[in-house]
Amino acid sequence: MSKNNFLKNEKPNKPFKFNIYWMYGLIVVILMALYLTGGSSTTKELGWTEFQGLVQKNVFDKMTVYNKKNTLEATIKKGMMGRVFKGDSAKIGDNPKIVVRIPSADKFSDFYDKAVTEYQITTQVSFEEGDDTIWNFFLSLAPFAFFILLFIFLMRKMSGGGGGGAGNVFSVGKSKAQLFDKDSDKKVTFKDVAGLSEAKQEVEEIVSFLKDPAKYTELGGKIPKGALLVGPPGTGKTLLAKAVAGEADVPFFSLSGSDFVEMFVGVGASRVRDLFRQAKEKAPCIVFIDEIDAVGRARGKNVNMNSNDERENTLNQLLTEMDGFGSNSGVIILAATNRADVLDKALLRAGRFDRQIHVELPDLNERKEIFGVHLRPIKIDNSVDTEFLARQTPGFSGADIANVCNEAALIAARNGKKFVQKEDFMSAVDRIVGGLEKRTRITTADERNSIANHEAGHATLSWLLEYANPLVKVTIVPRGKALGAAWYLPEERQITTRDQLLDEMCATLGGRAAEELFLGKISTGASNDLERVTKQAYAMVVYFGMSEKLPNLNYYDSSGQDWGFTKPYSEETAKLIDHEVQRIVNEQYERAKHILTKHTEGHNMLAKVLLEREVIYSEDVEQIFGKRAWASRSDEILEQRGKDKQPDTSTEKTKETDTNTASTDDKTSDEE
């Protein structure tokens, strides 16, 4: 055989690996050896005749008779060792014992009684049943076995329950990422993600590159190393990442940003290193980090002002792994957050997260698609129209729409229906936006009158103002914390003009203005209205530059750096801002009172109807004031709503923009 063939057939020497279970076996062997050797004591077996002679000489201190085994053990008195062991006296231990096999316990008793009478021996005798030697052996090992098992249990706990020998004993620094292989049974695909067409296009390109990289590399292109999904909560960022995992035929690591953060120093950085080590072994693969803001916050802004902060060390390691000297070819990072403004700039630069994919709230067409996905498992009848439902839920995220569908199914089941109908969806929208209806809440006649006038003021102004949101429904039935509420159908627009803002503010102040005009007293029911109006007026002056005395100025820092510990304007400017905010609010309040004064009769009729019915709709307002002078895209939807009116449960949704409550801290949803 040639040397080359010999080298080919020779098996490489595998490195020696230590296994901690060998240590456990060694401990057991040592304990058994100690037990079998019996320590330093000496045992000598005597015959029955020889034993009788020694008993007569009174050399034994104590004797124990074992009835079952017909044996006897005796200990020797001090000074009598030489008589028993004679020539073996040099080998005597500390506690020598004599073992004798007796004929029976009865014969030994007869012999012992005779010896006591004739030879006056003083040896003490005890009788025992005796037990199994093997059982004694295992019983003596029980404490040692208990501590060994306890040690094994603690080591497994420290290693996170996994095996693997001594390498995982202190695995607190190991990555907690969950690995999803392509053979997984439960998959989410792009078909399960409705809307988000632009965002899906971005991530589909990543999946396409992983499936067919030659298509891009032939032209010299490179796949982005990372993509950051940014958007409000519930818009489908995590769902989109799950769809990538379902579509891509590559391993997918999923974990949360908080999985890196621990109280132990260096653990976060160690987990980052272990994550990328596993990813490199599985490359090409995708790593998804959900809520990355938990670990990726901007450095130097922590409250403790500590340069050795554990989170910063973890972020530094993450930055190094994503784009350092090491090669991460084939590893693509996906991350999701709704706090992109707090992330470190080094994390967002090109080469780490090359793309920022904005996942915004769905528009009308996207909401229609989302309803189509969530209505698949629900039994519905012909009255349910996805386009109608989409128009009734402006500002709803994908998670909100899923909640609406589920709530509608629960309402239908509660009422014993076999199918989920349109009115069930409307009731679900009311339930989610306004809270649970509370008809049992006790209100006095004066309170009901105040609430009715308040809500009628909102309804009147929203109907008469050009840019106010069209009214859908007004109720004085308590829901949640609110004693009364009004629903509107806002126009979905991308920009808002000054006139539109002022009309919305005027309609919001209609409740307080109606109280002052028609009741002669004001109440705490307008606290939520005043809060929203104040914020809106302040935004007009400070952010939008819509003030007459401070035009075209913006004091908001969109970069998230803020202005340090000082305001970006002087004290004189601060006073001017306060005066401008007060002026805008006062002007709209006087405007609201002026309009209500001109339409006093219509307002009073509306309040009376509201007191009688508790719930009124847009067609009721139309009967009093006539058709609105300004057409709206939603008018046809409002007309359709009038045909399907249900006084107690059905409503058209929307935007709840008002509540009349008895405390100053009550809130409602204000989504657009």
C-alpha positions in Angstrom: 0.0 0.0 0.0 1.4 3.4 -1.0 1.9 6.2 1.5 -0.8 8.3 -0.1 -3.4 5.5 0.2 -2.4 4.9 3.7 -2.9 8.5 4.5 -6.4 8.4 2.9 -7.4 5.4 4.9 -6.0 6.6 8.2 -8.8 8.0 10.4 -8.1 11.5 11.8 -7.6 11.6 15.6 -10.7 13.1 17.2 -10.0 15.6 20.0 -10.5 14.3 23.5 -13.7 15.7 25.0 -14.3 15.7 28.8 -17.8 14.6 29.9 -19.0 15.7 33.3 -20.9 12.4 33.8 -17.5 10.7 34.1 -17.0 12.7 37.3 -20.3 11.5 38.7 -19.3 7.8 38.0 -15.9 8.3 39.7 -17.6 9.7 42.9 -19.9 6.7 43.1 -17.0 4.2 42.7 -15.0 6.0 45.5 -18.0 5.8 47.8 -18.6 2.1 47.2 -14.9 1.4 47.8 -15.0 3.3 51.1 -18.1 1.4 52.2 -16.7 -2.1 51.3 -13.4 -1.5 53.0 -15.2 -0.7 56.2 -12.9 2.0 57.4 -10.3 1.2 60.1 -12.3 -1.3 62.2 -11.3 -5.0 62.4 -13.7 -7.9 62.4 -12.9 -11.5 63.4 -15.2 -14.6 63.1 -15.1 -17.2 65.9 -16.6 -20.6 66.3 -19.4 -21.4 68.7 -17.2 -23.4 71.1 -14.4 -20.9 71.2 -16.9 -18.1 71.7 -18.4 -20.0 74.7 -15.0 -20.1 76.4 -14.3 -16.4 75.9 -17.8 -15.6 77.3 -16.9 -17.5 80.5 -13.8 -15.4 80.9 -16.0 -12.2 80.7 -14.0 -10.5 77.9 -17.0 -9.1 76.0 -18.5 -5.7 76.7 -21.7 -5.9 74.6 -23.3 -8.6 72.4 -26.0 -8.2 69.8 -28.0 -11.2 68.6 -29.7 -11.1 65.1 -32.6 -13.5 65.2 -33.2 -13.8 61.4 -29.6 -14.4 60.5 -28.6 -16.5 63.6 -25.5 -14.4 64.1 -24.0 -12.5 66.9 -21.8 -9.4 67.0 -19.8 -8.6 70.1 -17.4 -5.9 71.2 -14.4 -6.5 73.4 -13.6 -4.8 76.7 -10.6 -2.6 77.0 -7.5 -4.6 78.1 -8.9 -7.9 76.8 -7.8 -7.5 73.2 -4.8 -9.9 73.5 -6.9 -12.7 74.8 -9.1 -12.7 71.7 -6.7 -11.8 68.9 -3.5 -13.2 70.4 -0.9 -13.1 67.6 -3.1 -10.8 65.5 -3.0 -8.0 68.1 -0.8 -5.9 65.9 -3.5 -5.7 63.2 -6.2 -4.7 65.6 -8.1 -1.5 64.6 -9.9 1.1 66.7 -13.1 -0.8 67.1 -12.6 -4.6 66.7 -15.7 -6.7 66.5 -16.4 -10.5 66.9 -18.8 -12.2 64.6 -20.2 -15.6 65.7 -22.8 -17.9 64.0 -25.0 -19.3 66.8 -27.2 -22.4 66.6 -30.3 -20.3 67.4 -31.4 -17.5 69.6 -33.1 -19.8 72.1 -29.9 -21.9 72.7 -27.8 -18.7 73.1 -30.3 -17.5 75.7 -30.0 -20.7 77.7 -26.2 -20.5 77.5 -26.1 -16.9 78.5 -28.4 -17.5 81.5 -26.2 -20.3 82.7 -23.0 -18.2 82.3 -24.4 -15.4 84.3 -25.3 -17.7 87.1 -22.1 -19.7 87.2 -19.4 -17.1 86.1 -21.1 -13.8 87.1 -20.4 -12.3 83.6 -21.4 -8.6 83.1 -21.8 -8.6 79.3 -24.9 -6.7 78.0 -27.0 -8.5 75.5 -29.6 -7.1 73.0 -31.7 -9.0 70.5 -32.6 -7.6 67.0 -34.5 -9.0 64.0 -31.6 -8.2 61.6 -31.8 -6.8 58.0 -30.5 -7.3 54.6 -26.8 -6.3 54.0 -27.6 -5.2 50.4 -30.4 -2.9 51.7 -28.0 -1.4 54.2 -25.5 -0.8 51.5 -28.0 1.1 49.3 -29.4 2.9 52.3 -26.0 4.2 53.3 -25.5 5.5 49.7 -28.8 7.3 49.7 -27.5 10.6 51.1 -24.7 10.7 48.6 -27.1 9.8 45.7 -29.4 12.6 46.8 -26.7 15.3 46.7 -25.4 14.0 43.3 -28.9 14.2 41.8 -29.4 17.6 43.3 -26.1 18.7 41.7 -27.1 17.4 38.3 -30.5 19.1 38.5 -28.9 22.5 39.4 -26.4 22.2 36.6 -29.2 21.4 34.1 -31.1 24.4 35.3 -28.1 26.7 34.9 -27.7 25.4 31.3 -31.3 26.2 30.4 -32.4 22.6 30.5 -30.2 21.5 27.6 -27.7 18.8 27.5 -24.4 18.8 25.7 -22.0 18.0 28.5 -19.8 20.5 30.4 -20.0 23.1 27.6 -23.5 24.1 28.6 -23.1 24.3 32.4 -22.9 28.0 32.4 -24.8 28.8 29.2 -26.4 32.1 30.5 -24.5 33.8 27.8 -26.0 31.7 25.0 -28.4 33.1 22.5 -32.2 32.6 23.2 -33.1 32.8 19.5 -35.8 30.4 18.3 -34.8 28.6 15.1 -37.6 28.0 12.5 -36.6 25.6 9.7 -38.2 25.5 6.3 -39.9 22.2 7.2 -42.0 23.8 9.9 -45.7 22.8 9.9 -47.2 26.2 10.8 -46.3 28.8 8.2 -47.4 32.3 7.6 -47.0 33.4 4.0 -47.5 36.7 2.1 -51.1 35.6 1.4 -51.9 36.0 5.1 -50.6 39.6 5.1 -53.2 41.9 3.6 -52.4 45.4 2.6 -48.8 46.6 3.1 -48.1 46.3 -0.6 -45.0 48.5 -0.6 -43.6 46.9 2.5 -44.2 43.4 1.1 -42.4 44.4 -2.1 -39.3 45.3 -0.1 -39.1 42.1 1.9 -40.1 39.9 -1.1 -37.0 41.1 -2.8 -35.0 39.8 0.1 -36.7 36.5 -0.1 -36.1 36.4 -3.9 -32.4 37.1 -3.4 -32.1 34.2 -1.0 -33.9 31.9 -3.4 -32.1 33.0 -6.6 -28.9 35.1 -5.7 -27.5 34.7 -9.2 -30.2 37.0 -10.6 -28.7 39.9 -8.6 -25.0 39.1 -8.4 -24.7 38.8 -12.2 -25.4 42.5 -12.4 -23.1 43.3 -9.6 -25.8 44.0 -7.1 -25.7 43.2 -3.4 -28.5 42.3 -1.1 -29.1 44.8 1.8 -27.6 43.6 5.0 -30.5 44.6 7.1 -34.0 46.0 6.9 -35.8 47.9 9.7 -39.6 47.7 10.0 -40.9 50.9 11.5 -44.5 51.8 12.3 -47.2 52.2 14.9 -48.2 49.2 17.1 -50.5 46.6 15.5 -49.7 47.5 11.9 -48.2 44.1 11.1 -44.5 44.4 11.5 -44.0 41.1 13.3 -46.6 39.4 11.0 -44.6 40.5 8.0 -41.4 39.0 9.5 -43.3 35.7 10.1 -44.3 35.8 6.4 -40.7 36.1 5.4 -39.9 33.1 7.5 -42.7 31.2 5.8 -41.7 32.1 2.3 -37.9 31.8 2.5 -36.4 28.3 2.2 -33.7 29.2 4.7 -33.3 29.0 8.5 -35.0 31.9 10.4 -33.8 33.0 13.8 -36.4 35.0 15.9 -35.9 36.7 19.2 -36.7 39.9 21.1 -34.5 42.8 21.9 -35.1 42.3 25.6 -33.5 38.8 25.3 -30.1 40.4 25.2 -30.6 42.4 28.3 -29.6 40.8 31.6 -28.4 41.9 35.0 -25.1 40.0 34.6 -22.2 42.0 33.1 -21.2 40.9 29.7 -24.2 38.5 29.1 -25.8 40.7 26.4 -22.6 40.9 24.4 -22.0 37.2 24.8 -25.5 36.4 23.5 -25.0 38.7 20.5 -21.8 36.8 19.6 -23.4 33.4 20.0 -26.4 34.5 17.9 -24.2 35.5 15.0 -22.0 32.4 15.4 -25.1 30.3 15.0 -26.3 32.4 12.0 -23.0 32.0 10.2 -23.2 28.3 10.6 -26.7 28.2 9.1 -26.0 30.8 6.4 -27.7 31.8 4.2 -30.3 32.7 6.9 -32.4 35.5 8.3 -32.2 36.9 11.8 -35.3 38.8 13.1 -35.0 41.0 16.2 -38.4 42.2 17.5 -38.6 45.4 19.5 -34.9 46.3 18.8 -35.3 49.6 20.7 -34.9 47.5 23.9 -31.2 47.2 23.1 -30.6 49.7 20.4 -31.3 53.0 22.2 -28.9 55.9 21.5 -25.7 55.7 23.5 -25.0 58.4 26.1 -28.6 59.1 26.9 -29.1 56.6 29.8 -30.2 58.0 33.1 -27.3 56.5 35.1 -24.8 58.3 32.9 -22.5 55.3 33.1 -20.2 54.7 30.2 -19.9 51.0 31.1 -23.7 50.4 30.9 -24.5 46.9 30.0 -27.0 47.9 27.3 -24.3 50.0 25.6 -21.9 47.1 25.7 -24.5 44.9 24.1 -25.2 47.6 21.4 -21.5 48.0 20.7 -21.2 44.2 20.1 -24.3 44.3 17.9 -22.8 47.1 15.8 -19.5 45.2 15.4 -21.2 41.9 14.4 -23.5 43.6 11.9 -20.7 45.5 10.0 -17.3 44.8 11.5 -14.1 43.2 10.2 -15.7 39.8 10.3 -17.7 38.6 7.3 -21.4 38.0 7.7 -22.2 37.0 4.1 -25.5 35.4 3.8 -26.9 36.6 7.1 -29.7 39.1 6.7 -31.0 41.1 9.7 -34.6 42.0 10.0 -35.7 44.2 13.0 -39.0 45.8 14.1 -39.7 48.8 16.3 -42.3 51.5 16.8 -39.6 53.8 18.4 -37.2 54.5 15.6 -36.6 58.0 17.0 -34.7 56.6 20.0 -32.4 54.3 18.1 -28.7 54.9 17.8 -27.6 56.6 14.6 -24.8 54.1 14.1 -27.4 51.4 14.0 -29.4 53.1 11.3 -26.5 53.9 8.9 -26.1 52.2 5.5 -24.2 48.9 5.8 -26.2 47.9 8.9 -29.8 48.7 8.2 -29.7 49.7 4.6 -33.5 50.0 4.4 -36.1 51.4 6.6 -39.5 50.0 5.7 -42.3 52.1 7.0 -45.4 50.1 7.9 -48.2 52.7 8.4 -51.8 52.5 9.4 -53.8 51.0 6.5 -55.9 53.2 4.2 -59.4 52.3 2.9 -58.4 49.8 0.3 -55.9 48.1 2.6 -58.5 47.9 5.4 -60.8 46.1 2.9 -58.1 43.5 2.2 -57.4 43.1 5.9 -61.1 42.5 6.6 -61.1 39.9 3.8 -58.3 38.0 5.6 -59.8 38.0 9.0 -63.3 37.2 7.7 -62.2 33.8 6.2 -62.8 31.7 9.3 -66.0 33.6 10.3 -69.5 32.5 9.2 -71.1 35.6 7.8 -74.3 36.3 5.8 -75.0 38.5 2.8 -75.5 41.6 4.9 -71.8 41.9 5.6 -69.9 44.1 3.1 -66.1 44.4 3.5 -66.1 47.8 1.8 -68.7 49.2 4.2 -66.8 47.8 7.2 -63.6 49.4 5.9 -65.2 52.8 5.6 -66.5 52.5 9.2 -63.1 51.9 10.7 -60.8 54.8 9.8 -57.6 54.8 11.8 -57.9 51.2 12.7 -54.7 49.1 12.5 -54.6 45.5 11.4 -54.7 44.3 15.0 -57.8 46.5 15.7 -59.6 45.0 12.7 -58.8 41.5 13.8 -60.2 42.4 17.2 -63.4 43.8 15.5 -64.0 40.5 13.7 -63.4 38.5 16.8 -65.7 40.7 18.9 -68.4 40.5 16.3 -68.3 36.7 16.3 -68.6 36.7 20.1 -71.5 39.1 20.0 -73.3 37.0 17.5 -72.7 33.8 19.5 -73.9 35.6 22.7 -77.2 36.4 20.9 -77.6 32.8 19.6 -77.2 33.6 15.9 -76.0 31.0 13.4 -74.2 33.7 11.3 -72.4 36.9 12.1 -74.4 39.9 10.6 -73.6 43.5 9.8 -75.2 44.8 13.0 -72.9 42.6 15.0 -69.8 44.2 13.4 -71.3 47.7 14.1 -71.8 46.7 17.7 -68.3 45.4 17.9 -66.9 48.7 16.6 -69.0 50.6 19.3 -67.7 48.2 21.9 -64.1 48.7 21.0 -64.2 52.5 20.5 -66.6 53.6 23.2 -66.4 50.8 25.7 -69.1 48.6 27.2 -72.6 50.0 27.3 -73.8 50.7 30.8 -77.5 51.4 30.9 -77.7 50.6 34.6 -75.6 53.6 35.6 -77.7 56.0 37.6 -77.9 59.6 36.3 -80.2 62.4 37.6 -82.6 64.3 35.4 -80.4 67.4 35.5 -77.3 65.4 34.5 -79.2 63.8 31.6 -80.4 67.3 30.5 -76.8 68.6 30.7 -75.4 65.7 28.7 -78.1 66.0 26.0 -77.5 69.7 25.6 -73.7 69.1 25.5 -73.9 66.4 22.8 -76.5 68.4 20.8 -74.0 71.3 20.7 -71.4 69.0 19.1 -73.9 67.6 16.7 -75.2 71.0 15.6 -71.8 72.5 14.9 -70.4 69.4 13.2 -73.4 69.6 10.8 -73.1 73.3 10.1 -69.4 73.8 9.8 -67.8 73.1 6.4 -64.7 71.2 7.5 -66.0 69.5 10.6 -66.2 65.7 10.4 -69.6 64.4 9.4 -71.7 63.1 12.2 -72.7 59.5 12.4 -74.3 58.9 15.8 -74.8 60.7 19.1 -75.8 58.9 22.3 -76.3 59.8 26.0 -76.1 56.1 27.0 -73.0 55.7 29.2 -70.2 53.7 27.7 -67.0 52.9 29.6 -66.2 56.0 31.6 -68.1 58.3 29.3 -71.6 59.5 30.1 -72.3 60.5 26.5 -70.5 60.2 23.2 -70.6 61.3 19.6 -69.2 59.3 16.6 -68.0 61.0 13.4 -66.7 59.7 10.1 -63.5 61.6 9.4 -62.2 62.3 6.0 -58.9 60.5 5.4 -56.5 63.2 4.3 -52.8 63.5 4.1 -52.5 67.2 5.0 -54.7 69.5 7.0 -55.3 73.2 6.4 -55.7 75.9 8.9 -59.4 76.3 8.2 -59.9 72.6 8.7 -58.2 72.7 12.1 -60.2 75.7 13.2 -63.5 74.1 12.2 -62.6 71.0 14.1 -61.7 73.0 17.2 -65.0 75.0 17.0 -67.0 71.8 16.8 -65.2 70.3 19.7 -65.9 73.4 21.8 -69.6 73.2 20.9 -70.5 71.1 24.0 -69.1 73.7 26.5 -70.6 76.5 24.5 -74.1 74.9 24.6 -73.9 74.4 28.3 -73.1 78.1 28.9 -75.8 79.3 26.4 -78.7 77.1 27.2 -78.1 76.0 30.8 -76.4 79.1 32.2 -73.7 76.9 33.8 -70.8 74.9 32.8 -69.7 71.4 34.0 -66.7 69.1 34.1 -68.1 67.2 31.2 -66.1 69.2 28.7 -62.7 68.3 30.2 -61.8 65.9 27.4 -62.8 68.5 24.8 -60.7 71.2 26.4 -57.7 69.0 26.6 -57.8 68.1 22.9 -58.5 71.7 21.9 -55.6 73.0 23.9 -53.2 70.5 22.4 -54.4 71.3 18.9 -54.0 75.1 19.4 -50.5 74.6 20.9 -49.5 72.5 17.9 -50.8 75.1 15.5 -48.6 77.8 17.2 -45.4 75.8 18.1 -45.3 73.1 15.4 -47.3 74.1 12.3 -46.4 77.9 12.3 -50.0 78.9 11.9 -50.0 81.7 14.4 -50.4 85.3 13.2 -47.7 86.7 15.6 -45.3 83.7 15.3 -45.7 82.7 11.6 -43.6 80.0 9.9 -41.8 78.9 13.1 -41.4 75.4 14.3 -39.9 74.5 17.7 -40.1 70.7 17.4 -36.9 68.7 16.8 -37.9 65.7 14.7 -34.5 64.1 15.0 -35.2 63.2 18.6 -32.1 65.1 19.9 -34.4 67.6 21.6 -32.9 70.9 22.7 -30.9 69.8 25.7 -31.9 71.3 29.1 -33.2 74.6 27.7 -36.2 75.6 25.6 -35.4 76.7 22.0 -37.1 80.1 22.7 -36.9 82.9 25.2 -39.3 83.7 28.1 -40.9 86.5 26.1 -41.6 84.1 23.2 -43.1 81.6 25.7 -45.5 84.3 26.9 -46.4 85.1 23.3 -47.0 81.4 22.6 -49.4 81.3 25.6 -51.2 84.4 24.4 -51.6 83.0 20.9 -52.9 79.7 22.1 -55.4 81.5 24.4 -56.5 83.8 21.5 -57.1 80.9 19.1 -59.2 79.0 21.6 -61.2 82.0 22.7 -62.0 83.0 19.0 -63.3 79.5 18.3 -65.3 79.4 21.5 -67.0 82.7 20.7 -67.6 81.5 17.1 -69.2 78.3 18.5 -71.5 80.4 20.7 -72.4 82.7 17.8 -73.4 79.7 15.6 -75.5 78.1 18.3 -77.2 81.4 19.0 -78.3 81.6 15.4 -79.6 78.0 15.5 -81.1 77.9 19.0 -84.3 76.4 17.9 -82.7 73.5 16.0 -80.3 72.8 18.9 -83.1 72.6 21.4 -85.1 70.3 19.2 -82.1 68.1 18.8 -81.5 68.0 22.6 -85.2 67.1 23.2 -85.1 64.2 20.7 -81.9 63.0 22.3 -83.5 63.0 25.7 -86.4 61.0 24.4 -84.5 58.4 22.2 -81.1 58.4 23.9 -79.5 57.6 20.5 -79.9 59.7 17.3 -78.3 59.4 13.9 -77.4 61.6 11.0 -80.8 61.4 9.4 -82.4 62.8 12.6 -80.1 65.8 12.4 -80.9 66.2 8.7 -84.6 66.4 9.5 -84.0 69.4 11.7 -81.3 71.3 9.9 -81.7 70.0 6.4 -79.0 68.6 4.1 -75.5 69.7 4.7 -74.4 72.5 2.5 -71.1 70.7 1.7 -71.0 67.3 0.1 -68.7 64.7 1.5 -67.3 61.4 0.2 -68.9 59.7 3.1 -72.5 60.9 2.5 -73.5 57.8 0.7 -72.2 55.7 3.6 -74.2 57.8 6.1 -77.3 57.3 4.0 -76.7 53.5 3.9 -76.3 53.7 7.7 -79.7 55.3 8.1 -81.4 52.3 6.4 -79.8 49.9 8.8 -80.3 51.8 12.0 -80.5 49.8 15.2 -81.3 52.1 18.2 -79.5 50.1 20.9 -76.6 48.2 19.4 -75.9 49.2 15.8 -73.7 52.1 14.9 -71.6 53.3 12.2 -68.0 53.8 13.3 -65.7 55.8 13.2 -64.1 58.4 15.1 -65.3 59.1 18.6 -64.4 62.7 19.2 -66.4 63.6 22.2 -67.4 62.4 25.6 -69.4 64.0 28.3 -68.3 62.8 31.7 -68.5 63.7 35.3 -64.7 63.8 35.9 -61.8 65.6 34.4 -59.7 62.5 33.5 -62.0 60.6 31.2 -60.7 59.7 27.7 -62.0 58.4 24.4 -60.4 57.3 21.2 -59.5 60.0 18.8 -58.2 58.1 15.7 -57.8 59.5 12.2 
